[in-house]
Amino acid sequence: MRSPIRALLLIAISFVPFAVCAQEMTFEEYEPKSTLVVPEHRVTRAKYPFIDVHNHQSLTPSTQTLERLVQEMDALNMRVMVNLSGNSGEALARGVQNLKDVHPKRFIVFANLNFTGIDEPSYGERAAAQIVQDVKNGAQGLKIFKNLGMTLKDGQGQRIPVDDPRFDPIWRKCGELGIPVLIHTAEPATFFQAHDKFNERWLELKQFPQRARPPDQYPPWEQIIGEQHRVFARHPKTKFINAHLGWLSGDLRRLGRLMDELPNMYTEIGAVLAELGRQPRSAREWFIRYQDRVMFGKDTWAPAEYHVYFRVLETADEYFDYYRKRHAFWKMYGLDLPDEVLKKLYYKNALRVIPGIDPTNFPQ
């Protein structure tokens, strides 16, 4: 018969492996492998040729770099890339020539604003005149970066809001010229929220603390976004492409209401796929309803990441990985979009909105 002491020792020893082997790890280190067995359809090439309306590239790549880029585009079935980092003036003119001399049908360049002299009364008209010249030099749109509304300040150190009237001549001129304005305003709303256990972008803010937008340094997210929406409403004859689904990919009903109110507003899906892939039924319904207003965009150039875009958009796959944990510690689900919706997303809508793209490069 076992003694009571020996019995207690045996019970204690039985728990030792759990205590000894219990692993301490951080959230960043936790990478569980799914045991779910479901059909997989990995897509490395888009079903239809597509136009990426949101990309950033050098305007002066070497011939070798440019040829490698075009080969990577071909592998993805990317027929046209829109380079939003076009600059203005002579730099833009040289950049357009550098790209289109070699591949005249593969690259589109958008101009950017020069804020020099922003306090001068003539700034708006002068900047509008520069856009006219940039279009003559090959620009096919205008890109507005996120500094407008967040960090751009006047000579007195005051923040310049997105809807500042000094920019009205610029928006009007773009409407007259028939070129779209692709505008990035603010950041994900979670960047403006407390960096605590309730914040879905906690990991990203931990890895990149400079992305936080604390209230003592930035105005509220709703204020900045509201300024942008007022610009759209004030210039109904100008086509605006609201970058990153207007940071409303997590509230598609609100985004839909906004699109109903603003028929001159279009949008694109750059850098927000993680939001769409976790709400496949709602997102699919939304894409079908607003199929004439959404374009394909990616933002960063990493060819393998496009594969996840294709898989989310084209398949009905379940529970698969996104490509960047800090954006999505959850899994993705495919939207299985109808072919006609895919065609509009991939190229038809961009052909209607961005002038000068050769339509013969795409299926009719």
N, C-alpha and C positions, 0 to 999 in steps of 0.2 A: 504494500500500500504506500502510495506517495505521501510524503509529509506535507503539511500545509505550506511550509516554507518553499519546498521544491515546486509545488503546484503554482505558487505565486511567481516563482522565478521563470517557469515555463511560459506563463501568461505574459510576463513582461518581455521575455525574449521574443515572443511572437510578434510584438509590435516594433521591435528594433529596426527591421528592414525598412519599414515605412518612415520612421523618424530619420534614419541615416540617409535613405535614398531620396527623401523629399527634396526636390530641386527648387532652389530660389532662382527666379528669373524675372526679367523685366518684360513689360508689354512689348517692347521692341523685339525681344528675342523669341517671343512665343510665335511659332509658325506651325500650327497643327496640320497634318496631312489628312485630307478628307478620305474617309472610307466608303463614301457613297459611290455606287456604281450606276452610272446613267449614260445614255448615248452622248458621244462627243463629236462635234463637227468643227474642227479647227480650220479657220479660214485665213489664208495668208495672202489672198488676192481678192479684191473687191469684185462682186458679181458683175458690176457695170463700171465703165470708166467714170472717174470722178474728178471733181474740182475741189481742191483744198483751199477754202477761202481765208484761212487763218494760219499763216506760216511766217517765219522770220528767217531770212537768209542774208548772207553777205551780198552786197551789190557788185562786188569785184572779186569773184572767186577765180582761182586759177582754172585753166582749161581742163586739167585733170580732175580737179574737184567738181567742176560743173558736169563733166561727163559721168562721173561716178554718181552724182546726185540724180541725173536723168535715168541712169540704169536702175537705181533704187526706186525711182518713181514708176518706171515701167513694170518692175516686179510687183508693185502694189496695185497696178492698173490706175495710177494717178495720171490723168492726161494733162492737167493744168495745175500749177501751184501759184497762189497769190502771195507775193512777198509784201508784207505790210510795213516793212522797215525801209521805205523808199527815200526818206529824207526829202529835200526840196532843192530847187535851184539847180546849180551846175552839178552837184553831187547826184541828184536824181537823174538828170539828163545823161550823165556818164554811165550810171548804173543800168538804166534802161537799155542803153546801147550795148553795154557789155553782155547783158543777158540775151537780148533779142537778136543780136548779130549772129549768135551761135545757134540759138533755139528760139526762133521768132514766135512759135505757137505754144510754147510750154510754160511761159512765165508771164504773170501779170504783176505790175508794180503799183502800189498805192503811195501817194505822197503823204508827207507829214507836215504839221504846222511848225513854223519858226516863231517862237514867242518873244523874240527880240523887239523891244519897243512897245511892249504890251500896254504901257501906261499912256502912250501917245494917242490923241484923239483920232488920228488917221489909221490906227492899227488895223481895225477890221477891214476897211476898204483895201488897204495895202496887202493884207494877207489874202484877201479874195482875189486880188489881181495876180498874186503869185501863184494861186491855184490854177488860174487860167493859163499861165505860162507853163506850169507843170504838166497840165493836160496836153498842151501843144508838144511838150517834150516826151510824152508817152505815158504819163500817169493815167490810170483808169479808175481811180477812186481815191478817197482820203481816209487815212487811219488816225484816230484820236487815241492817244495813250492814257493810261489811268492817272497820270499826274494831274490832268485837268479835273478839278473837283476835290483832290486830296492834298497834293503837295505844291501845286503851282501857286505862287503868290505874286502880288503886285509890288510896286516900289515901296509901299508902306508896310510890307510884310503881312498883308491881309490875304487870306485864302481867296482864290478866284473860283466862284461856283461854276458848275457846268453850264448853267443857264444865264451866265453873264451876258448882257446885251451886246457887248463889244464883239461877240462872235456871230451875231445874227447875219452880218453881210457874208460871212463865210458859208453858213448853212444855206442861205438863199442862193449863193453863186453855185454851190454844188447841185442844187435843184435845177437851176437854169442850164448847167452843163450836162445834166443827165448822168452824173456819177454818184455812186453811193458813198455814204459816210459810215465806215465801220468803226464803232466807238466802244471802247472798254471803259466802263465807269465803275468805280469802287472796287471791292474785292468780295469774296464770300462773306456773307453776313456773320458767320461764326468767327471771323477774324476780329470783328468789332465787339465780340462778347467776352465775358470773363474766361480766362484760361484756367478752367477748373475741371472737375471730374464729369461735368455735364456737357462739356464742349466736344462735339464729334470730331473736330479737327485738333484735338489735344495733342496728338502725336506730331502733327505737322508743326504746330506752334512750339512744341518742345524742341524739335530738330531745327526749326528756323524761327527763333523768337522775334526776329526783325519783321516778320509778317504780321505780328499782332498790331491792331489799330486801337490803342487805348483811348478812352474818352477825353483824357486831358491833352491829347495831341491831334485828334481827328474828330470831325463832326459825326453825328450818328449815321449809320448806314442808310436808314430810311430817308434822311435829309438829302444825302448825296444822290441816291437813286431817284428821289422825287424831282430833283433838279434836272436829271437826264430826261425823265418822262415829259417834263414841261417843254423841253427843247423839241422833242418829237411832235408834241401837240401844236407848238407855235409855228412849225414849218412843215405843213402837210404836203407840200409839193416836193419835198426832199426825201429820198429813200435812205433810211437809216438801218444799218445792220447792227443789232444789239448783241455785242460779243458775249460769248459764254452763256447763252440763253438768259442774258440779263441777270445772272446770278439768281434766277428763280427756278432752277431745275428741281429744287426740292419742294416747290409749290406750283405745280403745273396749272392748277386751276386759276391761280392768280395771274400767271403768265398768259394764259388763254384770255382772260378778261382784258388784260392790257392789249393784247393783239386785236381783240374785237374793237377796242376803243381807238386804236391807232393803226389804221390800214397801211400807213407808210412805213411801219416798223417791221423789219425782218429780223431773223436771228440765226445763230449758228451754234454748233454743239462742242466747240473746242474746250477741252479741259473739264468737262462736266459729265463725261460718260459714266462715271461712278455713280452719280445720282440716278441716271436713267436705268442702269442695269439692275438696280435693286427694286424697281417698281415697274416690272415689265408690262403688266396689264394696263395700268394707268398711262404709262408712257406710250405704249402702242396706240391706245385710243387717242391720245393727244396728237401724236404724229399724223395719224390719219385725218384728224379734224383740221389740222393746220399744215397740211402737206404742201401747200403752195407758198409757205412763208419761212421754211427752215432750210438751211444749207449745211453742208459738211465742213467742219473745221477741226483742226487738231491742236495747233499752237506750237508745240515743241516737235523738233524733228528727231524721231527715233523710230525707224521703220518697223521694228518688231511690235511696237505698241499699237500700230494701226491694226494689227491682226485682231486685237481684242475689240476694237471698234467694229470691225467687220462681223465678228462673231456675235456681238450684242445686237447689231442691227439686222443681221441676215438670218440668224438661226433661232431655233426654239430650245437651245441647250439650257440646262439647269445647273446652278451651283458651281460656277467656275471662277477662277481667280481673275481679279483685276491685275494690272501690272505695277501698281505702286501702293504699298500698304498704307502710307500716310494719308492717302486720299480715300481709301476704302479698305477697312479691316473686315468688311462683309464680303459676300460672294455676289457674282453677277448672274443674271438670267437674260436669255435672249428675247428680243422683241418680235422676231419673225415678221418683219415688216413686209407688206405686199409689194410686189414688183414695181408697180407704178409709183408708190410712195418712195421706194428706194431710188428710182430714177430721178425723181424730183429733188430728193435730198442730195444725191450724188452729183447731179449736173444740170438738170433742167431749170431749177430756180436760179442758180448762179448765172446761167446763160441769159435769163430775163433781166436780172438786176445789174450785172456788171457788163458794161459795154465793151465791145471789141474782141470778145472771145470767139474764135472761129467755130461755128456750130457744126461744120462738116466733120469735125474730129469726134463727134458723138453720135450714137444711134438716134434715128429720128422717131 
